[in-house]
């Protein structure tokens, strides 16, 4: 959870009341602080926050640790340098864990930096391959008992907890009937499906594993509970919120949905405006495709995954935000596979399930598939429609944001996928990121280059000439790749011939718009400097009759 501005000072004042505790550390850091030591504290505070049941811990610069006096830290006074710490920390931690947020706050002219550190989840947080903890004020190696305790915490199943006092009467009969239908659908053709109608409600629920020996679990209440029975969750009410939002952030409509989630998902589905969308694929057809913006399977699969994998201990909502051209699904809890590419690996099985009982019950009710094939199918459906692939925003360690596109955003990419039908899903995923301007790794770039799908110097990569020819991107390809040096030299000579001389500023104004789009402004200036140097020294076609500071380039006779 990222704090609002109004909460930052209140949080700091509250933390100052504590003596030295394991999940909070104060440092003066008046002029700087050792980066490796900062990483060790990150690991230690993250692990200790987990062991003490906190969602996050704090490392605070600009405060003396004994007196708690403010000392005005000058650690990384440039905000960009401060923000770069997120990546620097992620580069040396497991699963690229980093700060939730870094806050700057000023009290009586004294600068304070508050590093919000996420608690370890299921796996101890390590730094450079080592796990750290706290022993009073000291940083120490995290002992094996604490490491086991953190791993065990990741296996505690919120959905398995019993709702004390709840009975079958607290469940919605319509939801139970829907569950029976879904169960029979899942096991159609097997003897077990034919037996379901003869079972009592409680025997049926025991079979689906939503109840344990007739006792109502939180999973049963979540999927099947009456709305008025939500008090059994202990003050937290699970909700699904749908919003219809304009591009400028205006909320046009919204609605909250509570338990039973088994019925709520259909109500949410009906709120989404799934319009028909017409588009043309390929260069040879004049007849448009006409499809729903969103395949119904995709909406249900992503929403069911949000329910199954939500971290209900964080007490947040599942959010669906609808725009004209996309849907955004947001659920609380870290992304267990770590990165999206993992889902494409053959035989991938998640290391654990956050809500094991709930997930298994949803499998039995034909809502999800625990082997992970459902998400791969979502990607294939979008690919087969020639639409952009889903985007997974994992920038927040305790939140997953999935964007599903309901229209084409790049016709060239669509034509590419239409023409190159033999590309693997993994390859299409990488090309999709290149088309969207999302940075891929050097290794992934090398893979695409080996298949002659991209060109350019990493990270300024772009679609290759092979694909450009297929998609009609030839002009864009030339803009990215640029032309030969002789072309630019001839332009310089023609400029000088016409006006008798040329300043460096005039040469820049001539060439900058014509140099490759893939080059940065700095690299373009370097390219021009290189061309002038070659022409004046090696080739001696031009000479400087001005000064080094104000050159005046003329032709050699």
C-alpha positions, -999 to 999 in steps of 0.1 A, spaced: 0 0 0 15 34 -11 8 62 14 -10 94 4 8 127 12 -14 133 42 -4 99 57 33 103 54 40 126 83 14 108 105 32 75 98 66 90 106 54 105 139 40 71 148 72 53 140 93 78 161 74 65 191 90 31 188 124 22 204 147 1 182 126 -27 167 134 -53 141 112 -40 113 121 -3 117 156 13 114 167 49 117 199 61 101 214 96 100 229 92 65 239 129 66 258 129 34 255 94 20 252 57 29 269 25 19 249 8 -9 257 -27 2 247 -20 38 215 -5 26 207 -37 7 215 -58 39 190 -37 58 165 -41 30 167 -79 33 167 -79 71 137 -55 75 117 -74 48 122 -107 66 116 -93 101 84 -76 89 71 -110 78 80 -126 111 61 -100 130 30 -100 108 36 -67 92 28 -59 55 60 -38 53 88 -23 73 108 9 73 143 22 68 144 59 76 173 83 67 177 117 83 169 106 119 194 99 147 187 63 159 190 70 197 175 104 202 153 104 171 164 140 164 162 151 127 196 157 111 187 166 75 200 138 52 216 148 19 215 112 6 208 113 -32 193 148 -32 184 144 -69 150 127 -71 159 107 -102 189 93 -84 167 84 -55 141 67 -77 169 47 -94 174 29 -61 144 8 -69 160 -9 -99 195 -10 -82 179 -29 -52 158 -52 -75 190 -62 -94 204 -78 -63 174 -94 -46 155 -126 -53 125 -122 -75 136 -86 -81 119 -74 -49 123 -37 -42 109 -8 -23 71 -3 -23 78 34 -24 105 60 -14 91 91 3 108 125 8 95 146 37 106 178 52 101 187 89 113 222 100 136 223 70 151 188 77 149 163 49 138 128 58 137 98 35 113 69 43 120 37 25 89 15 25 101 -22 24 77 -50 16 75 -80 39 89 -113 26 61 -135 11 66 -172 13 104 -170 6 130 -151 27 142 -119 10 179 -122 2 205 -97 -8 233 -108 -31 223 -144 -24 223 -141 14 194 -138 38 197 -112 66 178 -106 98 180 -85 130 194 -92 164 184 -62 184 202 -34 165 226 -56 146 223 -71 111 229 -108 113 225 -139 90 189 -151 91 189 -184 110 173 -215 96 144 -215 120 134 -180 109 138 -190 73 115 -220 78 90 -197 96 88 -174 66 83 -203 42 56 -217 64 38 -183 64 35 -185 27 18 -218 30 -9 -206 55 -42 -208 37 -66 -180 44 -94 -198 24 -91 -229 46 -99 -210 79 -132 -219 95 -159 -194 100 -168 -200 136 -206 -201 141 -214 -202 104 -238 -230 92 -252 -242 60 -280 -217 65 -255 -189 59 -250 -200 24 -271 -189 -6 -293 -217 -20 -291 -202 -55 -253 -202 -53 -253 -238 -41 -275 -249 -70 -252 -230 -94 -222 -249 -78 -239 -282 -84 -244 -273 -121 -208 -263 -125 -196 -294 -107 -216 -317 -130 -203 -297 -160 -168 -303 -149 -172 -340 -145 -197 -346 -173 -197 -382 -184 -183 -396 -152 -203 -416 -126 -196 -389 -100 -216 -363 -119 -247 -385 -119 -245 -389 -81 -245 -352 -73 -283 -347 -73 -287 -374 -47 -263 -357 -22 -274 -334 5 -260 -298 4 -235 -304 31 -223 -338 15 -220 -320 -18 -199 -292 -3 -177 -317 15 -171 -334 -19 -162 -301 -36 -139 -295 -5 -155 -261 2 -164 -274 36 -143 -295 60 -164 -322 78 -195 -299 74 -177 -268 88 -180 -237 67 -147 -223 54 -139 -188 43 -137 -202 7 -173 -216 10 -185 -182 24 -166 -163 -4 -181 -183 -32 -215 -193 -18 -223 -171 12 -254 -150 17 -245 -113 15 -258 -107 50 -233 -133 63 -203 -113 54 -197 -105 92 -180 -139 95 -150 -124 77 -143 -104 108 -147 -68 97 -133 -72 62 -159 -76 34 -145 -90 1 -157 -71 -29 -155 -69 -66 -157 -33 -80 -165 -25 -116 -159 10 -129 -166 26 -163 -139 52 -168 -131 78 -195 -96 84 -208 -94 116 -187 -101 97 -155 -138 106 -151 -158 78 -135 -190 74 -156 -205 45 -137 -195 20 -110 -209 -8 -89 -197 -29 -60 -204 -67 -58 -202 -88 -27 -206 -124 -18 -216 -149 -31 -188 -145 -57 -200 -175 -77 -231 -155 -87 -214 -121 -86 -191 -130 -115 -220 -133 -139 -233 -99 -127 -199 -83 -133 -198 -99 -168 -231 -83 -177 -219 -49 -167 -190 -49 -192 -200 -34 -226 -187 -60 -250 -192 -42 -283 -188 -56 -318 -155 -46 -334 -148 -45 -372 -112 -45 -386 -94 -57 -417 -64 -81 -415 -38 -86 -442 -31 -66 -474 -52 -86 -498 -86 -87 -482 -113 -60 -484 -137 -79 -461 -135 -70 -424 -135 -93 -395 -163 -87 -369 -157 -99 -334 -166 -91 -298 -141 -67 -283 -135 -93 -255 -138 -130 -258 -161 -141 -229 -136 -168 -219 -109 -141 -213 -131 -120 -190 -141 -150 -169 -106 -165 -168 -90 -133 -156 -117 -125 -131 -117 -161 -117 -79 -159 -114 -83 -126 -95 -106 -144 -70 -84 -175 -67 -51 -156 -62 -62 -125 -43 -43 -120 -10 -73 -115 12 -51 -108 42 -43 -74 25 -81 -65 28 -83 -50 -6 -109 -52 -34 -107 -69 -68 -111 -40 -93 -122 -41 -130 -118 -8 -148 -135 -5 -182 -123 20 -208 -135 23 -244 -106 2 -257 -94 -20 -228 -102 -37 -195 -79 -35 -165 -82 -62 -138 -64 -55 -105 -61 -79 -75 -40 -77 -43 -11 -100 -38 22 -107 -55 24 -125 -88 34 -160 -78 52 -171 -111 74 -140 -107 73 -130 -144 48 -136 -172 73 -155 -194 74 -183 -168 38 -192 -178 50 -201 -213 75 -227 -200 65 -263 -208 53 -282 -177 53 -251 -155 36 -257 -122 33 -229 -96 55 -235 -65 24 -230 -43 -11 -216 -43 -20 -187 -21 -55 -200 -14 -51 -237 -19 -85 -248 -7 -102 -221 -27 -82 -229 -58 -89 -266 -56 -126 -259 -51 -127 -236 -81 -112 -263 -102 -139 -287 -91 -165 -260 -100 -150 -256 -135 -139 -220 -128 -101 -223 -132 -74 -247 -143 -46 -251 -117 -20 -262 -143 -18 -227 -157 -31 -235 -192 -59 -210 -188 -37 -179 -191 -18 -194 -220 -52 -198 -237 -60 -162 -230 -28 -152 -249 -36 -175 -278 -71 -161 -281 -58 -125 -284 -31 -137 -308 -56 -155 -330 -78 -124 -331 -46 -105 -341 -51 -82 -311 -24 -69 -287 -14 -95 -261 -24 -89 -224 0 -67 -204 9 -77 -169 19 -47 -147 39 -62 -118 56 -29 -107 39 -32 -73 51 -63 -55 18 -67 -37 -5 -62 -67 -12 -76 -101 -26 -55 -129 -37 -71 -161 -46 -51 -192 -68 -67 -219 -71 -48 -252 -104 -47 -270 -91 -32 -303 -61 -30 -325 -35 -4 -314 -10 -10 -342 -21 -22 -377 15 -31 -387 17 -55 -358 -16 -70 -366 -5 -76 -402 27 -91 -389 9 -117 -368 -15 -124 -396 13 -130 -421 37 -150 -398 14 -178 -386 42 -201 -375 57 -178 -348 56 -194 -313 36 -177 -286 68 -168 -268 81 -151 -299 48 -132 -305 49 -121 -268 84 -105 -273 74 -89 -306 43 -75 -289 65 -58 -263 88 -44 -290 58 -30 -309 45 -14 -276 79 1 -269 83 -20 -237 120 -28 -229 129 -64 -233 162 -80 -220 194 -82 -240 190 -120 -242 155 -117 -255 167 -91 -280 194 -115 -292 168 -142 -296 147 -121 -319 177 -109 -338 188 -145 -344 155 -150 -362 160 -118 -382 129 -103 -367 145 -71 -353 174 -48 -360 190 -18 -344 215 -15 -315 200 -26 -282 180 -11 -265 170 9 -296 156 -21 -314 129 -21 -341 111 -44 -366 135 -58 -392 134 -53 -429 121 -88 -434 90 -81 -413 88 -45 -426 83 -59 -461 55 -81 -449 37 -54 -429 42 -24 -452 66 -8 -426 93 0 -452 92 37 -446 94 32 -408 122 8 -413 142 34 -432 135 60 -405 148 36 -379 178 22 -398 188 54 -416 208 57 -448 245 54 -456 271 79 -446 276 90 -483 240 102 -483 246 125 -453 279 137 -467 264 147 -500 238 167 -481 265 186 -463 284 193 -495 252 205 -513 244 228 -483 279 244 -485 278 247 -523 245 265 -522 254 290 -494 292 290 -498 297 280 -462 278 263 -433 280 266 -395 277 235 -373 242 247 -362 231 248 -399 245 213 -405 227 201 -374 194 216 -386 198 198 -420 207 164 -407 189 159 -374 155 153 -389 170 128 -414 190 106 -390 175 73 -378 146 75 -353 162 47 -333 191 71 -323 188 93 -292 194 131 -296 228 127 -281 237 98 -305 225 119 -335 248 147 -325 277 123 -322 270 109 -356 271 144 -372 304 151 -354 318 119 -367 307 127 -403 323 162 -402 355 148 -387 358 122 -415 351 148 -442 376 173 -428 405 150 -418 405 117 -437 387 128 -469 396 165 -467 366 175 -487 358 204 -463 378 227 -441 371 250 -412 377 287 -418 362 297 -385 372 288 -349 367 256 -330 339 273 -310 323 288 -341 333 267 -371 327 279 -406 328 249 -430 337 255 -466 346 232 -495 383 224 -503 392 235 -538 
